[in-house]
Amino acid sequence: MTRLVNLSGVKVIDYRLIEGIGIILSLENTHKQVVCPACGQTTDLLHQNNFQTVRDLSFGQQAVYLKVNRRRMRCPHCQNKFTEELEFVRRKRLHTKRFVEKIIEEVLNSDIRNVAKRNDLSEQEIETMLKDLGLDLVAEKPVNLKKLGIDEIAVVKGQRNYYVVLVDLEKKKVVGLVEQRTKKAIAEYLEAWGEEVLSEIEEISIDLWKTYKNIAEELIPQATIVADRFHVMKQVNDELDGARRKIKREAEKLKNKSKKDKILSGLAKSKYVLLKNQSDLKESEKEKLKEVQEVAPILIEMHCLKEKLRNIFETQKNWGEGLLEIADWLKDVSKYFPKSFGTIKRWIGEIIAYFDEGTTQGIVEGINNKLKLIKRRAFGFRNFDNFELRSFLTWQFAS
């Protein structure tokens, strides 16, 4: 029975099966010596027995309870009286750690109410479990963090209110969530990690928000800052689509009906054809590009320039070659992509840093999608602290 229970520091000395309740296992402590938390000396002086019953993993259809003695000890060296710590139960809790982990895994794939009902627990008990373990995870500092990704997730879509997401790009996990997207809040969160963590970071991947860049330069000066290539391409795509919409608006104002209809017909359903990678186009989509060419040749020129930039990101393998290729690309684009032209010139150092290691925000975007799913799930969470707990727990149990 002791081997079956498989818990450190105790052995099974008796068991009972009580109808309607489950299996009760009586345990005996196998370690006689206990370390005093005050002075660090060991003692075997018993001050008082303190028997408690804690819930453990079920056996088949039977609930299992462990009757354990959390002994009250006395230290002869410093006269301190203390309750011994049991490795398998958190202090002041009545469920084993492995039972708690099983419940949390269920909640992460369901909701508190149903998990409580299935396991004969109260919702309050489960909320306490979540907070106990979640707060430990939130308080943990990253270990061996080499590549940091910084991005944001909208609290409510369209309200310009964001949480900042910090990601370990190598381990593909969330290592931090900041409630406010301000320089002060982000800097304070990173500073709390300490110099030991920050000094190990070698690369930081960010979007094109200058505040992220300023924070990285001030707090993590040794790290290479990499501007995410997908955000660069998004800006180029946005300008291309903006040009398409402008031509469409101008066509709708034309008084010449036949010319108006021809342009609108050529532009109809052209958005995703223009934005899609050339190599992924189907034959019908290539034919659509020919229609666009007839009514708005400037859009095809912009499409070709967009594809040329994408190809640079796909093919160049070091910053020197990447710099030359992008500099050459910039010569042709100022009249087509004025906004992107200015952005790329301002961020050229961070953009070409991509070519050495190929670091992107792809992993961060995937994590953000998972965080959005967490927000949507019914979990009783209505504030940042609860969302933070759920997020850290999700990655803890996914790893």
C-alpha positions in Angstrom: 0.0 0.0 0.0 2.9 2.4 0.8 4.4 1.8 -2.6 1.0 2.3 -4.3 0.5 5.6 -2.5 4.0 6.7 -3.4 4.5 9.7 -1.1 7.8 10.7 0.3 8.3 10.6 4.1 5.3 8.5 5.1 4.1 4.9 5.1 0.6 3.4 5.2 -0.2 1.7 8.6 -4.0 1.2 8.2 -6.9 1.7 5.8 -10.7 1.7 5.9 -13.4 1.8 3.2 -16.4 3.9 4.3 -19.5 3.6 2.2 -20.5 6.8 0.6 -17.2 8.5 1.5 -14.3 6.6 0.1 -11.0 5.0 1.2 -9.3 6.4 4.3 -5.5 5.7 4.5 -3.8 6.2 7.9 -0.2 7.4 7.4 2.8 7.4 9.7 5.8 9.7 9.4 9.0 7.9 8.6 11.3 10.8 9.3 11.8 11.3 13.0 14.2 14.2 12.7 12.7 17.6 11.5 14.6 20.7 10.5 13.7 23.8 12.6 12.7 26.7 10.2 14.1 29.3 12.7 17.6 28.1 13.3 18.1 25.3 10.8 19.0 22.7 13.4 17.3 19.3 13.5 15.1 18.1 16.4 13.0 15.0 17.2 11.3 16.5 20.2 7.5 16.2 19.8 5.4 19.0 21.2 2.0 17.8 20.0 0.3 15.5 17.5 -1.9 17.2 15.0 -3.9 14.7 12.9 -5.6 15.9 9.7 -7.4 14.3 6.8 -6.4 15.5 3.3 -7.9 14.6 0.0 -5.8 12.7 -2.5 -6.2 11.3 -6.0 -9.1 9.0 -6.4 -8.7 5.2 -6.8 -11.1 4.0 -9.4 -14.5 5.4 -8.5 -13.5 5.8 -4.8 -12.4 9.1 -3.3 -9.2 8.7 -1.3 -8.4 10.5 1.9 -5.1 10.5 3.8 -5.0 10.7 7.6 -1.7 12.4 8.3 0.0 13.7 11.4 1.3 17.2 10.9 3.4 17.1 14.1 4.0 20.1 16.2 7.7 20.0 17.1 10.0 21.8 19.6 13.5 22.9 18.9 15.9 22.5 21.9 18.4 24.8 20.3 16.2 28.0 19.9 13.1 26.9 21.8 11.0 27.5 18.7 7.7 25.5 18.4 6.7 24.8 14.8 4.5 22.6 12.6 6.5 20.3 10.3 6.2 20.7 6.6 4.9 17.8 4.5 6.4 17.5 1.0 3.1 16.4 -0.6 0.7 18.9 1.0 0.9 22.7 1.0 0.9 24.5 4.4 -2.6 25.0 5.8 -4.2 23.1 2.9 -6.3 19.9 2.9 -5.6 18.5 -0.6 -2.4 16.9 -1.8 -0.4 18.8 -4.4 -1.0 16.1 -7.0 -4.7 16.3 -6.4 -4.6 20.0 -6.8 -2.7 19.7 -10.1 -5.2 17.3 -11.4 -8.1 19.6 -10.6 -6.3 22.6 -12.2 -5.7 20.6 -15.4 -9.5 19.9 -15.5 -10.4 23.5 -14.9 -8.1 24.7 -17.7 -10.1 22.6 -20.1 -13.5 23.3 -18.6 -14.8 25.6 -15.9 -14.9 25.8 -12.2 -18.5 25.0 -11.7 -18.5 21.7 -13.6 -15.1 20.6 -12.2 -16.4 21.3 -8.6 -19.5 19.2 -9.3 -17.6 16.3 -10.8 -15.1 16.1 -7.9 -17.4 16.9 -5.0 -15.6 20.2 -4.2 -16.8 23.7 -3.6 -16.1 26.4 -6.1 -14.3 28.3 -3.4 -11.9 25.3 -2.8 -11.0 25.3 -6.5 -10.4 29.1 -6.6 -8.1 28.7 -3.6 -6.1 26.0 -5.4 -5.8 28.1 -8.5 -4.6 31.1 -6.6 -2.1 29.1 -4.5 -0.3 27.6 -7.4 -0.9 30.5 -9.8 0.6 33.1 -7.5 3.8 30.9 -7.1 4.1 30.8 -10.9 3.5 34.6 -11.3 6.2 35.3 -8.7 8.8 33.1 -10.4 11.5 34.8 -12.4 12.5 33.5 -15.8 15.4 31.1 -16.0 17.9 31.0 -18.8 16.0 33.6 -20.8 18.0 34.3 -23.9 15.4 35.5 -26.4 12.6 37.8 -25.2 9.6 38.7 -27.3 7.5 41.7 -26.4 4.0 42.3 -27.7 0.5 43.3 -26.5 -3.0 41.9 -26.5 -6.2 44.0 -26.5 -8.2 43.8 -23.3 -11.4 44.6 -25.2 -11.1 44.8 -29.0 -11.4 48.3 -30.3 -10.9 50.2 -27.0 -7.1 50.8 -27.3 -6.5 49.2 -23.9 -3.8 46.6 -23.9 -2.0 44.0 -21.7 1.7 43.6 -22.5 2.9 40.0 -23.1 6.5 38.9 -22.4 7.5 35.6 -24.0 10.5 33.3 -23.8 10.9 32.7 -27.6 13.0 29.6 -27.2 10.8 27.9 -24.6 7.6 29.2 -26.3 6.0 30.2 -23.1 4.6 33.3 -21.3 7.1 34.7 -18.7 5.3 37.9 -17.9 2.1 39.9 -18.3 2.0 43.7 -17.6 -1.4 45.3 -16.9 -0.6 48.6 -18.5 1.0 49.4 -21.8 3.1 52.2 -20.5 6.9 52.7 -20.3 6.8 53.0 -16.5 4.7 49.8 -16.0 6.8 47.7 -18.4 10.1 49.0 -17.0 9.1 48.3 -13.4 8.0 44.7 -14.3 11.3 44.0 -16.0 13.4 45.6 -13.3 11.7 43.3 -10.8 13.3 40.4 -12.6 16.7 41.7 -11.5 20.0 42.2 -13.2 20.8 38.5 -13.0 17.9 37.7 -15.4 18.2 40.9 -17.6 21.9 40.5 -18.2 21.4 37.0 -19.8 19.0 38.3 -22.5 20.7 38.3 -25.9 17.9 39.2 -28.3 14.6 41.1 -28.0 12.0 40.9 -30.7 9.5 43.8 -30.8 7.0 45.3 -33.1 7.5 48.9 -34.4 6.5 50.7 -31.2 9.3 53.0 -30.1 8.6 52.7 -26.4 9.6 49.0 -26.5 12.8 50.0 -28.2 13.6 52.7 -25.6 12.9 50.3 -22.7 15.2 47.6 -24.2 18.0 50.1 -24.8 17.8 51.4 -21.3 17.4 48.2 -19.3 18.9 45.5 -21.5 21.7 47.4 -23.5 23.6 44.3 -24.3 20.7 42.6 -26.2 20.2 42.9 -30.0 16.9 44.5 -30.7 15.1 42.8 -33.7 12.1 44.5 -35.4 9.6 41.9 -36.3 9.6 41.3 -40.1 5.9 40.5 -40.1 5.0 43.9 -38.6 7.1 45.5 -41.4 5.2 43.5 -44.0 1.9 44.3 -42.4 2.6 48.0 -42.7 3.5 47.6 -46.4 0.3 45.5 -46.9 -1.8 48.1 -45.2 -0.5 50.8 -47.5 -1.2 48.6 -50.5 -4.7 48.0 -49.4 -5.1 51.7 -48.6 -4.2 52.5 -52.2 -6.7 50.0 -53.4 -9.5 51.5 -51.3 -8.6 55.0 -52.5 -8.8 54.0 -56.2 -12.1 52.3 -55.5 -13.5 55.4 -53.7 -12.4 57.6 -56.6 -14.0 55.3 -59.1 -17.3 55.3 -57.3 -17.5 59.1 -57.8 -17.0 58.9 -61.6 -19.9 60.1 -63.7 -18.9 58.0 -66.7 -20.9 54.8 -65.8 -19.0 52.4 -68.2 -15.6 53.5 -66.9 -16.8 53.4 -63.4 -18.2 49.9 -63.8 -15.1 48.6 -65.5 -12.8 49.8 -62.7 -15.1 48.5 -59.9 -15.4 45.2 -61.7 -11.6 44.9 -62.0 -11.1 45.7 -58.3 -13.9 43.5 -57.0 -12.6 40.7 -54.7 -9.0 41.9 -55.3 -8.0 42.6 -51.7 -6.7 39.2 -50.7 -5.3 38.5 -54.2 -3.1 41.6 -53.9 -2.0 40.9 -50.3 -1.5 37.2 -50.7 2.0 35.8 -51.3 2.6 35.5 -55.1 3.9 31.9 -54.7 0.6 30.9 -53.1 -1.7 32.3 -55.8 -4.1 30.0 -57.6 -4.6 30.3 -61.4 -7.9 32.0 -60.9 -6.2 34.5 -58.6 -3.4 35.2 -61.1 -6.1 35.9 -63.6 -7.6 38.4 -61.2 -4.3 40.2 -61.0 -4.5 40.7 -64.8 -7.9 42.3 -64.4 -6.5 44.7 -61.8 -3.5 45.5 -64.1 -6.0 46.7 -66.7 -7.8 49.1 -64.4 -5.2 50.1 -61.8 -1.6 49.3 -62.9 -0.2 51.1 -59.9 -1.6 48.4 -57.6 0.3 45.8 -59.6 3.5 47.8 -59.3 2.9 48.0 -55.5 2.2 44.3 -55.4 5.4 43.5 -57.1 7.4 45.8 -54.7 5.7 44.1 -51.8 6.7 40.7 -53.1 10.3 41.9 -53.7 10.5 42.9 -50.0 9.0 39.6 -48.8 11.6 37.8 -50.9 14.4 39.7 -49.3 13.2 38.6 -45.9 12.9 35.0 -47.2 16.3 34.7 -48.9 18.9 36.8 -47.2 20.9 35.2 -44.5 23.1 37.9 -43.0 22.7 41.5 -42.1 25.2 42.9 -44.7 23.4 41.4 -47.7 20.0 42.2 -46.2 21.0 45.8 -45.7 22.2 46.1 -49.4 19.0 44.5 -50.7 16.7 46.7 -48.6 18.6 49.8 -49.4 18.1 49.0 -53.1 14.4 48.3 -52.5 14.0 51.7 -50.8 15.2 53.5 -54.0 12.0 52.5 -55.8 9.3 52.8 -53.2 9.0 56.3 -51.7 6.2 57.4 -54.1 4.3 54.1 -53.6 4.8 53.4 -49.9 5.7 56.8 -48.3 4.8 55.6 -44.7 6.6 52.3 -44.9 9.6 54.1 -46.6 9.9 56.4 -43.5 9.4 53.6 -41.0 12.0 51.3 -42.6 14.6 54.1 -42.7 14.0 54.9 -39.0 14.2 51.2 -38.0 16.8 50.0 -40.5 19.2 48.8 -37.8 16.6 46.7 -36.0 15.1 45.4 -39.2 18.4 44.1 -40.6 19.2 42.4 -37.2 16.6 39.8 -38.3 18.8 38.4 -41.0 21.4 37.0 -38.6 19.2 34.9 -36.4 15.8 35.0 -38.1 14.1 35.9 -34.9 10.4 36.9 -35.4 7.2 37.5 -33.4 5.7 34.4 -34.9 5.8 32.5 -31.6 4.4 35.6 -29.8 1.5 35.9 -32.2 0.6 32.2 -31.7 0.7 32.7 -27.9 -1.5 35.8 -28.3 -4.1 33.8 -30.1 -4.1 31.3 -27.2 -4.4 34.2 -24.7 -7.4 35.4 -26.6 -9.0 32.0 -26.3 -8.3 32.0 -22.5 -10.1 35.4 -22.3 -13.1 34.1 -24.1 -13.5 30.9 -22.0 -16.0 30.9 -19.1 -13.8 30.8 -16.0 -15.2 33.5 -13.7 -12.3 35.7 -14.5 -13.2 39.4 -14.8 -10.0 41.2 -13.9 -6.3 41.3 -14.8 -5.1 39.3 -11.8 -7.3 36.4 -12.6 -6.4 36.5 -16.3 -2.7 36.5 -15.3 -3.2 33.4 -13.1 -5.0 31.5 -15.8 -2.4 32.4 -18.4 0.5 31.2 -16.3 -1.3 28.0 -15.3 -2.1 27.2 -18.9 1.6 27.3 -19.9 2.7 25.5 -16.7 0.5 22.5 -17.5 1.1 22.6 -21.3 4.9 22.2 -20.7 
